Amino acid sequence: MASHSTPKHDNDRNRANGSTRPQAIDKNDEPPPGYSDATEPGRPLPDDVDVTASFAALSLSPTPKDPDPDTCLAHLKLLYALQGMKEDVGYTDGLWNIWDSRADDSREDLSLGAIPGIPDADATRLTEDDRRKIAISKIREKRWALFLARAVDRYESWWHSLSGVMLRQADMEVSGSRFPSDGTLAVWKEHMLPPLDVVMVWHAHMLNPRAFLEDTMRHGLGNYWTAGMPWHVVNEAIDARCNYTVSAEAKQYWTSRTGRAWANQDDSPTKSIKCPFCSRTNHVPWTTCGIDEQAKTDRLPGLVGRGYGDGQFSHTCSTCGRENYKELLSVSKFVQDAALLLSRSVCMPGTLLDPRTGRPEPPTSQISPLTFPNRMIQLDLRIKVMELLRFDGDPHPTMATVRAMIEDTIRDDERVRKIDAASHWVRHRLHEKSKVCVRKMMSRYWENFSSFALDLGGAVIRQGVFIDKMCKLDWLHSPSARDTMRRLITKYERFITIMKTHPTHIAVPTLDVDLAWHTHQLSPAAYYAYTVQRTEKFIDHDDKIDESKLSAAFEWTTKTYQEMFSEIYSECTCWYCETIRSAQISSIGKLLRVSKGEKMAESFHTSGAAQLCPPDNSAHISAHNAVRSLETAERQRVTTYLRARHQEKLERNYEKAAKRAQKKGRKLPPRDQYYNHWGYSYYMYSPYMYPMYLAPGMYYGWDPCYVNAGAGAWGNCAAGTCGAGGAGACGGAGACGGAGGGACASDNCDASGGGCGGGDSGGCGGGGGGGCGGGGGD
């Protein structure tokens, strides 16, 4: 039997302390019940309380459906298993020859460099103990980073082992638009379950709904789209202690299908890749950071490395002598997809879903705007694309090389006319939807060399932030867990109502709403039907949004929720949530004693509800998708001003909240918040910030917690393909520049609205088709 169990460490999550939330309600128009039945935080539970009772006998159907308490609890069990696996890996001393003892070795100082959460000026004031803790924290994180890189590779092997036929352009004309609802349900049995690390990547993949829909469509995996996460078999594999255990038959089945070992750690220490230039196979190490604990050497390898799973992959081909590097692998992926288009008419990524609705639409004609990227490659760029990797060609091709090729085409009116079969006698402009689809196609390759629509390693890292918080909240072991699940499902339904009512705004979830939202997305066909029926769009779940924009959008969501449902949105007493609530109190209404916001905020405290929501462990803003923007100088001049305005407003409202609390005989909690990351506590100014404690340089691929922003920046789109009014650019890892100056993740630009941004906080959709972002529209 194979299992993953949770190790015992000083910084382990505290389970079974009875953290609870208010009871749930069944109707959106009814107020929630009181907190009278909740267990007071911090009070130990009686010895005879069974903390596993809430999830001991879950009723889970093999047929996907909308979220209910049982599926939410099954989801929480899975999150606990994933967290346990992560801790097992990070704390396994010597895994891949990466030893904790290096934290004490004077030959390399792993605490120096970019120390997350510590200003440069303060780094010199670190004690020796702090330096060691930071170093060992990074060592543990490096083990996890390697495990994650290998997990994504193993998931890709599993994905390709599933039966499916690549989607051709002709298929879109016949049945492509019916894919989300016409799939045959895959029948899952226990022996079909993959290893837990593969389930983790699969989980993150599905939590990017439009990307997962596109990938399953392109690869012909309609039965897996329809089935979603098979909760009935996954739940049976996770025991009461959240260990993931499967049968010998399941391990054998996995190995026979994929040729991989069941355990991630037992897979080969090398990765076989074909040189993009000469097509000869090279066996490259997964990491160059490992070293024997007793090695006698003057220099240690550090934690960045040049292996396939390291931060700066580089390998010289043993046959042709050309360098293989991660930017080259992205180009190679693009060339391979283009070759499939040219030889078998397989649709390019980014050309299947309508940018506004997220739904697959059959081409209305042979020159549909959605398929412009396909025609551009077939009719204009086919020779140049196929020559990208010629041995005597560009010595260092990257996706910037591809962007330059596309820019040349877009600038040439005659070439665009030919691609669109437009008459010379009629004025012709490239359709806005065509521009968006070019951007979406490019976004599949910028900083992504996998077979999928996004870098799944980065997606897993961002989801890990959410998993950490779910385990800390520990709803799973609460005696009132089922009531909590019912309540958060109701809040989630209201959240969808907000998105339906305000399609051009970004809506940001709280942690409880996000749990129900994530659970729903893990049944993709059911989630698709639900959101399309209610909003006429397939609502995406953007897992990259600038932290300042996220905060501003959260303030709007709080205000809107309270106005629509007359209830507190973020049931938390931390300084940030108290500040956001204070911003909703009208000064005039307060003077006249008719402020609705003040009455709700005061009731939250006088009812006793606030006492059950400690500032360090409550369901406030869900910020696992918060990222920072790396901007060009031009763009930074605009966004620095906007961020300063937001920060100034937040400070103003904090002072107002502090004065209001003082008048009521209360005191706001301190703004000092710390996050324990592999044994070292990093300072976090606010819960809406990106996870600055991560050390991105050691992860394979690129920094998972940033977006590029600004015209011409790396990762941004070809000139001429941004929407009207957009001052900046967008692309794979990047963002759209718009009148508002905000940044947004590349996959969420709206065609009809033209430019991105708008308003105080940025956002996508321009004037057109719907906001997008952390909790938002599409």
C-alpha positions in Angstrom: 0.0 0.0 0.0 1.2 3.5 -0.7 0.3 6.5 1.5 1.1 10.0 2.3 0.9 11.0 5.9 1.3 14.3 7.7 4.5 14.7 9.7 4.5 16.2 13.1 6.4 19.5 13.4 6.3 22.5 15.6 4.7 24.6 12.9 2.1 22.0 12.0 -1.5 23.1 11.7 -3.5 22.7 14.9 -6.4 20.4 14.3 -9.4 19.6 16.4 -9.5 22.9 18.3 -13.1 23.4 17.3 -12.8 26.4 15.0 -16.3 27.1 13.8 -18.3 29.4 11.6 -21.9 30.4 11.6 -24.6 28.0 10.6 -25.7 27.9 7.0 -28.9 29.0 5.4 -30.7 27.6 2.4 -32.2 30.7 0.9 -30.4 33.8 -0.5 -33.0 36.2 0.9 -32.9 35.0 4.5 -30.5 36.3 7.1 -28.0 33.8 8.5 -28.7 32.2 11.9 -26.8 33.4 14.9 -23.6 32.0 16.3 -25.1 30.6 19.5 -24.2 27.0 18.7 -20.7 27.7 17.8 -17.7 26.6 19.9 -15.7 29.4 21.3 -12.3 29.7 19.6 -9.4 28.5 21.8 -11.6 26.4 24.1 -10.5 22.7 24.0 -13.2 20.3 22.9 -14.4 17.6 25.3 -12.5 14.3 25.1 -15.5 12.4 23.8 -16.0 14.6 20.8 -15.2 12.8 17.5 -13.5 15.4 15.3 -13.8 13.2 12.3 -17.6 12.8 12.6 -18.4 15.5 10.0 -16.6 13.6 7.2 -16.7 10.0 8.4 -19.6 8.9 6.2 -19.9 11.3 3.2 -22.5 10.7 0.6 -20.8 11.2 -2.8 -22.3 10.5 -6.2 -20.3 9.3 -9.1 -22.2 11.8 -11.2 -20.9 15.4 -11.0 -23.2 18.0 -9.5 -23.3 21.4 -7.9 -21.5 21.7 -4.5 -23.2 20.4 -1.4 -21.7 19.9 2.1 -20.5 16.4 1.4 -18.4 17.4 -1.7 -17.1 20.5 0.1 -15.9 18.3 3.0 -14.4 15.7 0.6 -12.6 18.6 -1.0 -11.2 19.7 2.4 -10.0 16.2 3.0 -8.1 16.3 -0.3 -6.6 19.7 0.7 -5.4 18.2 3.9 -3.8 15.2 2.1 -2.0 17.6 -0.3 -0.7 19.7 2.6 0.5 16.6 4.4 2.3 15.5 1.2 3.9 18.9 0.9 5.2 18.9 4.4 6.5 15.3 4.1 8.6 16.4 1.1 9.9 19.6 2.4 11.0 18.1 5.7 12.6 15.0 4.2 16.2 15.7 4.9 18.6 14.7 2.1 15.9 14.3 -0.5 17.7 14.7 -3.9 20.9 15.2 -1.9 19.7 18.5 -0.5 20.6 18.5 3.1 19.6 20.7 6.1 23.2 20.8 7.2 23.9 23.2 4.4 22.2 25.9 6.5 25.2 25.8 8.8 27.9 25.6 6.1 30.0 28.7 5.8 30.8 28.0 2.1 27.4 29.3 1.0 25.1 31.8 2.7 21.6 30.8 1.6 20.0 33.5 3.7 21.4 36.3 1.6 20.0 37.7 -1.6 16.4 38.5 -1.9 15.0 37.8 1.6 11.2 37.8 1.3 9.4 40.1 3.7 12.7 41.7 4.9 13.7 45.1 3.6 17.3 45.1 2.3 18.3 47.6 4.9 17.2 45.2 7.6 19.0 42.2 6.3 22.3 43.1 8.0 20.5 43.2 11.4 19.5 39.5 11.2 20.7 37.4 14.1 22.7 34.2 13.3 19.7 32.2 14.4 17.5 34.1 11.9 20.0 33.5 9.1 20.0 29.8 9.8 16.2 29.6 9.9 15.9 31.5 6.6 18.5 29.2 5.1 16.8 26.0 6.2 13.4 27.4 5.1 14.8 27.8 1.6 16.4 24.4 1.6 13.0 22.8 2.5 11.3 25.0 -0.2 13.8 23.8 -2.8 12.9 20.2 -2.1 9.3 21.0 -2.6 10.1 23.0 -5.8 11.8 20.0 -7.3 9.0 17.7 -6.3 6.5 20.1 -7.9 8.4 20.2 -11.2 8.5 16.5 -11.4 4.8 16.3 -10.5 3.8 18.5 -13.4 5.9 16.3 -15.7 4.3 13.2 -14.3 0.8 14.7 -14.8 1.7 15.4 -18.4 2.7 11.7 -18.9 -0.7 10.7 -17.4 -2.6 13.2 -19.5 -1.0 11.8 -22.7 -1.8 8.2 -21.6 -5.5 9.0 -21.7 -7.2 8.1 -24.9 -8.3 11.1 -27.1 -8.2 12.4 -30.6 -6.8 16.0 -31.2 -9.5 18.5 -32.2 -9.4 19.6 -35.8 -10.8 22.7 -37.3 -13.5 20.7 -39.1 -14.6 19.3 -35.7 -15.4 22.8 -34.4 -17.8 23.3 -37.3 -19.7 20.0 -36.5 -19.6 19.2 -32.8 -17.0 21.5 -31.1 -19.6 23.9 -29.6 -21.5 21.0 -28.0 -18.4 19.6 -26.2 -19.1 21.0 -22.7 -22.5 19.2 -22.5 -22.1 16.2 -24.9 -19.3 14.3 -23.2 -19.7 10.7 -22.1 -19.2 10.3 -18.3 -15.9 8.5 -17.5 -16.5 5.6 -15.1 -13.9 5.8 -12.4 -12.7 2.8 -10.4 -10.2 2.8 -7.5 -7.5 1.2 -9.6 -7.6 4.1 -12.0 -6.5 6.7 -9.4 -3.1 8.4 -10.1 -0.6 9.2 -7.4 -1.4 12.1 -5.1 1.2 14.5 -6.6 -0.6 14.0 -10.0 -4.0 14.5 -8.4 -2.5 17.8 -7.0 -1.6 19.1 -10.5 -4.9 17.9 -11.9 -6.7 19.8 -9.1 -4.9 23.0 -10.0 -5.6 22.5 -13.7 -9.3 22.2 -13.2 -9.3 25.4 -11.0 -8.5 27.3 -14.2 -11.8 26.5 -15.8 -11.4 28.0 -19.3 -7.9 26.6 -19.6 -9.1 23.2 -18.6 -12.0 23.3 -21.1 -9.7 24.3 -23.9 -7.1 21.6 -23.1 -9.7 18.8 -22.8 -11.3 20.0 -26.1 -8.0 20.1 -28.0 -6.9 16.7 -26.7 -10.3 15.0 -27.1 -10.9 14.2 -23.4 -14.6 14.9 -23.2 -15.2 12.0 -20.8 -12.7 13.4 -18.2 -14.1 16.9 -18.6 -17.6 15.5 -17.9 -16.6 13.4 -14.9 -14.4 16.0 -13.2 -12.9 15.0 -9.9 -14.2 11.5 -9.0 -15.0 12.4 -5.4 -16.5 9.0 -4.6 -13.2 7.2 -5.3 -10.8 10.0 -4.2 -12.6 10.2 -0.8 -12.3 6.5 -0.2 -8.6 6.7 -0.8 -8.1 9.3 1.9 -8.5 8.0 5.5 -9.6 9.8 8.6 -6.1 11.0 9.2 -6.0 12.4 5.6 -3.5 9.8 4.4 -3.8 9.0 0.7 -3.7 5.2 0.3 -4.3 3.1 -2.8 -4.2 -0.6 -3.7 -1.3 -2.5 -5.3 -3.6 -2.8 -8.4 -3.7 1.0 -8.7 0.1 1.3 -8.5 0.5 -1.3 -11.1 -2.1 0.2 -13.4 -0.4 3.6 -13.2 3.0 2.2 -14.1 1.7 0.2 -17.0 -0.1 3.2 -18.4 2.6 5.8 -17.9 5.9 4.0 -17.5 6.6 6.0 -14.4 7.2 4.9 -10.8 4.3 5.3 -8.4 6.2 7.5 -6.0 7.5 10.9 -7.3 10.8 10.4 -5.5 11.4 7.0 -7.2 11.2 8.3 -10.7 14.4 8.8 -12.7 16.9 11.5 -11.6 17.1 12.6 -15.3 14.7 13.9 -17.8 14.8 12.9 -21.4 14.2 15.7 -23.8 14.7 16.1 -27.6 16.9 18.9 -28.7 14.7 21.4 -30.5 17.5 21.9 -33.1 18.6 18.4 -34.0 15.9 16.2 -32.4 18.4 14.0 -30.7 17.5 12.8 -27.2 19.4 14.2 -24.3 19.2 13.0 -20.7 19.4 16.0 -18.5 19.5 16.0 -14.6 16.4 17.2 -12.8 18.6 19.3 -10.6 22.2 20.4 -10.2 21.7 21.6 -6.7 22.2 18.4 -4.9 25.5 17.5 -3.3 26.7 14.7 -1.0 26.5 15.7 2.6 30.1 14.8 3.2 31.4 16.3 -0.1 34.8 18.0 0.1 34.6 21.0 -2.2 35.3 24.7 -2.0 32.0 25.7 -3.7 28.5 24.5 -3.1 25.9 24.6 -6.0 23.3 26.9 -4.4 19.6 26.5 -4.8 18.8 27.9 -8.2 20.5 25.3 -10.4 20.6 24.5 -14.1 18.7 21.2 -14.2 15.4 20.6 -15.9 13.5 21.2 -12.6 15.7 24.1 -11.5 15.2 27.9 -11.9 17.7 28.4 -14.7 17.6 25.4 -16.9 20.5 25.2 -19.4 21.9 22.1 -21.1 24.3 21.8 -24.1 23.1 19.2 -26.6 25.6 16.3 -26.8 25.0 16.0 -30.5 24.8 19.4 -32.1 26.4 21.5 -29.3 23.5 24.0 -29.2 22.3 25.3 -25.9 18.8 24.1 -24.7 17.1 26.6 -22.3 13.6 27.2 -21.0 12.7 30.0 -23.4 13.7 27.7 -26.3 11.4 25.0 -25.0 8.5 27.5 -25.3 9.4 28.2 -28.9 9.6 24.4 -29.6 6.1 23.9 -28.2 4.8 26.7 -30.5 6.5 25.1 -33.5 5.1 21.7 -32.7 1.5 23.0 -32.4 1.9 25.0 -35.6 3.1 21.8 -37.3 0.0 19.9 -36.1 -2.1 22.7 -37.5 -0.3 22.6 -40.9 -0.3 18.8 -41.2 -3.5 17.7 -39.5 -5.5 21.0 -39.2 -5.4 20.7 -35.4 -6.7 24.0 -33.8 -4.1 26.3 -32.2 -4.6 27.0 -28.5 -6.5 30.2 -27.8 -8.8 29.8 -30.9 -11.6 27.6 -29.4 -13.4 29.7 -26.9 -15.2 33.0 -27.4 -13.1 35.6 -25.5 -16.2 37.3 -24.1 -18.4 34.3 -23.0 -15.7 31.6 -22.6 -17.9 29.2 -24.6 -16.9 27.2 -27.7 -18.7 28.7 -30.7 -18.8 27.1 -34.2 -17.1 29.3 -36.8 -19.7 31.5 -38.5 -17.6 31.4 -41.7 -14.3 30.4 -43.1 -12.9 33.7 -41.9 -14.2 33.7 -38.4 -12.4 36.1 -36.1 -11.8 33.3 -33.6 -9.7 31.4 -36.0 -7.5 34.3 -37.3 -4.4 32.9 -35.6 -4.9 29.6 -37.5 -5.2 31.3 -40.8 -2.3 33.6 -40.0 0.0 30.6 -39.6 -1.4 28.6 -42.5 -1.5 31.5 -45.0 1.3 33.8 -44.0 3.8 32.5 -41.4 4.1 28.8 -42.2 7.6 29.0 -43.7 8.9 31.4 -41.1 7.5 29.3 -38.2 9.0 26.1 -39.6 12.4 27.8 -40.0 12.5 29.0 -36.4 14.5 26.1 -35.2 16.8 25.6 -38.2 20.3 24.8 -37.1 21.7 27.7 -39.2 18.9 30.1 -38.1 18.4 32.4 -35.1 21.1 31.4 -32.6 18.8 32.2 -29.6 15.1 32.1 -30.5 12.5 33.0 -27.9 8.9 33.9 -27.9 10.0 37.5 -28.5 11.2 36.2 -31.9 7.7 34.9 -32.6 6.1 38.1 -31.4 8.3 40.1 -33.9 7.1 37.8 -36.7 3.4 38.4 -35.8 4.0 42.2 -35.5 5.3 42.3 -39.0 2.2 40.5 -40.3 -0.3 42.7 -38.3 1.4 45.9 -39.5 1.0 44.9 -43.2 -2.5 45.6 -44.4 -2.1 43.6 -47.5 -1.1 40.5 -45.6 -4.0 40.9 -43.2 -6.4 41.3 -46.1 -5.1 38.1 -47.6 -5.5 36.2 -44.3 -9.1 37.4 -44.0 -9.8 37.1 -47.7 -10.9 40.7 -47.8 -11.7 42.6 -50.9 -9.2 45.3 -52.0 -12.2 47.6 -52.7 -13.5 47.5 -49.1 -11.9 49.1 -46.1 -10.7 46.3 -43.8 -9.6 46.4 -40.2 -8.5 43.5 -38.1 -11.5 42.4 -36.0 -11.1 43.1 -32.2 -11.9 39.4 -31.5 -9.1 38.4 -33.8 -6.7 40.6 -31.9 -7.7 39.0 -28.6 -7.3 35.5 -30.0 -3.8 36.3 -31.2 -3.1 37.4 -27.6 -4.7 34.3 -26.2 -2.7 32.1 -28.5 0.6 33.7 -27.5 -0.3 33.5 -23.8 -0.2 29.7 -24.1 3.6 29.9 -24.8 5.0 32.9 -22.9 6.6 31.5 -19.9 5.0 28.1 -20.5 6.6 25.1 -22.2 4.1 22.4 -21.1 1.3 20.8 -23.2 -1.3 22.9 -21.4 -2.9 26.3 -21.7 -1.0 27.6 -18.6 2.1 26.8 -16.5 0.6 24.3 -14.1 3.6 24.5 -11.7 2.8 28.2 -11.0 -0.9 27.3 -10.7 -0.1 24.7 -8.0 2.0 27.2 -6.1 -0.7 29.8 -6.1 -3.3 27.2 -5.0 -0.9 26.2 -2.2 -1.5 29.5 -0.6 -5.2 28.8 -0.4 -4.6 25.2 0.9 -2.4 26.6 3.7 -5.2 28.9 4.8 -7.9 26.2 4.6 -5.8 23.9 6.8 -5.2 26.7 9.3 -8.9 27.5 9.5 -9.5 23.8 10.1 -13.2 23.7 9.3 -12.8 20.0 8.5 -12.4 19.0 12.2 -15.0 21.4 13.5 -18.1 19.9 15.2 -20.2 22.4 13.2 -18.5 21.6 9.9 -21.7 20.7 8.0 -23.4 23.9 9.1 -20.3 25.8 8.0 -20.4 24.1 4.6 -24.1 25.0 4.1 -23.5 28.6 5.0 -20.5 29.0 2.6 -22.5 27.5 -0.2 -25.2 30.1 0.3 -22.6 32.8 0.3 -21.2 31.4 -2.9 -24.6 31.4 -4.6 -24.9 35.1 -3.6 -21.4 35.7 -5.0 -22.5 34.3 -8.4 -25.5 36.6 -8.2 -23.2 39.6 -7.7 -21.3 38.6 -10.9 -24.5 38.2 -12.8 -25.8 41.6 -11.7 -22.5 43.4 -12.2 -20.8 41.7 -15.2 -18.3 44.5 -15.8 -16.8 44.5 -12.3 -14.2 42.3 -10.6 -15.8 40.3 -7.7 -13.3 39.0 -5.1 -14.3 36.0 -2.8 -13.7 35.5 0.8 -12.0 32.2 1.8 -15.3 30.6 2.6 -16.9 31.6 -0.7 -13.7 30.4 -2.5 -14.0 26.9 -1.0 -17.4 26.4 -2.5 -16.3 28.1 -5.8 -13.3 25.8 -6.1 -15.4 22.7 -5.2 -17.8 23.6 -8.0 -15.1 24.0 -10.6 -13.9 20.5 -9.8 -17.1 19.3 -11.5 -16.4 21.2 -14.7 -19.5 20.2 -16.7 -21.8 21.0 -13.8 -20.0 24.3 -13.2 -20.2 25.2 -16.9 -23.9 24.6 -17.0 -24.5 26.5 -13.8 -22.6 29.6 -14.7 -23.8 29.7 -18.3 -27.4 29.3 -17.2 -27.1 32.2 -14.7 -24.8 34.6 -16.4 -24.7 33.5 -20.1 -20.9 33.1 -19.7 -18.5 30.4 -18.6 -17.1 32.3 -15.6 -13.3 31.9 -15.4 -11.3 31.8 -12.2 -8.4 34.1 -12.8 -5.5 33.0 -10.6 -3.3 36.0 -11.3 -4.4 39.5 -10.4 -2.3 42.5 -9.2 -2.5 42.8 -5.4 -3.6 46.4 -5.3 -6.3 45.8 -7.9 -7.4 42.8 -5.8 -7.7 44.9 -2.7 -9.7 47.7 -4.4 -12.0 45.1 -6.0 -12.5 43.4 -2.6 -13.6 46.7 -1.2 -16.2 47.0 -4.0 -17.3 43.4 -3.5 -17.8 44.0 0.3 -19.9 47.1 -0.4 -22.0 45.4 -3.0 -22.6 42.3 -0.9 -23.7 44.3 2.0 -26.0 46.5 -0.1 -27.6 43.4 -1.8 -28.0 41.1 1.1 -27.8 43.4 4.2 -25.1 41.3 5.8 -21.4 41.4 6.7 -19.4 40.0 3.8 -16.0 39.3 5.4 -16.6 37.7 8.8 -13.2 38.6 10.2 -11.9 41.0 12.8 -8.4 41.6 11.4 -7.3 45.2 10.9 -7.8 44.9 7.1 -11.4 43.7 7.2 -12.3 46.2 9.9 -10.9 48.9 7.7 -12.8 47.7 4.6 -16.0 47.6 6.6 -15.3 51.1 7.9 -15.1 52.4 4.4 -18.7 51.4 3.8 -20.0 53.7 6.5 -21.5 56.9 5.1 -20.4 60.0 7.0 -23.8 61.7 6.4 -25.7 58.5 7.3 -23.7 58.2 10.4 -24.5 61.8 11.5 -28.2 61.1 10.8 -27.9 57.7 12.6 -29.2 55.9 9.4 -26.0 54.4 8.1 -26.8 50.9 7.0 -23.1 50.0 6.9 -22.5 51.1 10.5 -25.6 49.2 11.8 -24.3 46.0 10.2 -20.8 46.5 11.5 -22.0 47.3 15.0 -24.4 44.3 15.0 -21.5 42.1 14.0 -19.7 43.0 17.2 -22.6 43.4 19.7 -24.2 40.1 18.7 -21.1 38.2 19.7 -20.4 37.0 16.2 -17.1 39.0 16.0 -15.8 37.2 19.0 -16.0 33.9 17.1 -13.9 35.4 14.2 -10.3 35.9 15.5 -8.2 38.3 13.5 -5.5 35.7 12.7 -7.8 32.9 11.7 -11.0 33.9 9.9 -12.5 33.8 6.5 -11.4 37.1 5.1 -10.2 38.0 1.5 -9.0 35.0 -0.5 -5.8 36.3 -2.0 -4.1 33.1 -3.4 -4.2 34.7 -6.8 -2.5 38.0 -5.7 0.6 38.8 -7.8 2.8 41.8 -8.2 3.2 43.6 -11.5 6.7 44.0 -13.1 6.2 47.1 -15.2 7.9 49.2 -17.8 9.0 52.7 -16.7 6.2 54.3 -18.7 3.5 52.2 -17.2 5.0 52.5 -13.7 4.5 56.2 -13.7 0.7 55.7 -14.0 0.3 52.7 -11.7 2.5 54.1 -8.9 0.1 57.0 -8.6 -2.9 54.7 -8.6 -1.4 52.4 -6.0 -0.5 55.3 -3.8 -4.1 56.6 -4.0 -5.4 53.2 -3.0 -2.9 52.9 -0.1 -3.7 56.4 1.1 -7.4 55.5 1.0 -6.7 52.4 3.0 -4.7 54.3 5.6 -7.5 56.9 5.9 -10.1 54.2 6.4 -7.9 52.4 8.9 -7.7 55.6 11.0 -11.5 56.0 10.8 -12.0 52.4 11.8 -9.6 52.8 14.8 -11.4 55.9 16.0 -14.8 54.2 15.6 -13.6 51.1 17.5 -12.2 53.3 20.3 -15.5 55.0 20.8 -17.2 51.7 21.1 -14.6 50.5 23.7 -12.8 48.2 21.4 -9.3 48.2 19.9 -8.3 47.2 16.4 -5.8 44.3 16.3 -2.2 45.2 15.3 -1.3 45.3 11.7 1.7 43.0 12.2 0.9 39.7 10.5 3.3 36.8 10.0 3.3 33.8 7.8 5.2 30.7 8.8 7.0 29.4 5.7 8.9 26.2 6.2 9.9 27.1 9.8 10.6 30.8 9.4 8.0 33.6 10.1 7.8 36.2 7.4 6.2 39.6 7.9 3.1 40.3 5.8 1.7 43.8 5.8 -1.7 42.8 4.6 -3.8 39.7 3.7 -4.3 41.0 0.2 -0.6 40.9 -0.7 1.1 38.4 -3.0 3.1 35.7 -1.2 6.4 37.5 -0.9 7.8 34.7 1.2 8.2 32.5 -1.8 11.7 32.2 -3.3 10.8 32.2 -7.1 14.3 31.8 -8.4 14.5 28.2 -7.3 11.4 27.1 -9.1 11.4 25.6 -12.6 9.9 27.9 -15.2 9.3 31.4 -14.1 8.2 33.4 -11.1 4.6 32.2 -10.3 3.6 35.4 -8.5 4.0 38.2 -11.0 2.7 39.6 -14.2 4.5 41.7 -16.8 2.8 44.9 -17.7 3.5 47.6 -20.2 4.0 47.9 -24.0 7.0 45.9 -25.3 7.8 44.2 -22.0 8.8 40.5 -22.0 5.7 38.3 -22.0 3.5 41.0 -23.6 1.6 40.8 -26.8 2.4 41.8 -30.4 1.9 45.4 -31.2 -1.3 45.9 -33.1 -3.2 43.2 -31.2 -4.3 45.2 -28.1 -7.8 46.4 -28.0 -8.8 49.9 -28.9 -7.9 52.4 -26.2 -5.4 50.1 -24.6 -2.3 52.0 -23.8 -0.3 49.0 -22.9 0.0 45.4 -24.0 -0.9 41.9 -22.9 0.5 38.5 -23.2 1.2 35.2 -21.6 2.6 36.1 -18.2 1.6 39.6 -18.7 -1.1 42.0 -18.6 -3.2 44.4 -20.6 -2.6 48.1 -20.4 -5.6 50.2 -20.4 -6.9 53.6 -19.6 -7.2 52.7 -16.0 -3.7 51.7 -15.7 -4.5 48.4 -14.0 -3.0 45.1 -15.0 -4.7 41.9 -15.6 -3.8 38.3 -16.3 -3.5 37.6 -20.0 -6.3 35.2 -20.4 -9.1 37.6 -19.5 -9.2 40.3 -22.0 -12.5 41.1 -23.5 -12.9 41.5 -27.2 -15.8 43.8 -27.4 -14.5 46.3 -24.9 -11.2 46.9 -26.5 -8.8 48.3 -24.1 -8.2 46.8 -20.7 -8.4 48.6 -17.5 -10.8 51.4 -16.6 -11.9 52.7 -13.3 -9.8 53.1 -10.3 -8.6 49.6 -10.0 -8.0 48.5 -13.6 -9.5 45.3 -14.6 -10.4 43.7 -17.9 -13.4 44.3 -20.1 -13.0 47.9 -21.0 -16.5 49.0 -21.6 -17.6 45.7 -22.8 -18.0 42.2 -21.7 -17.4 41.6 -18.2 -14.9 42.0 -15.4 -12.3 39.4 -14.6 -10.0 38.6 -11.8 -9.7 37.1 -8.4 -13.3 36.4 -7.9 -14.6 37.9 -10.8 -16.4 37.6 -14.0 -14.5 36.6 -17.0 
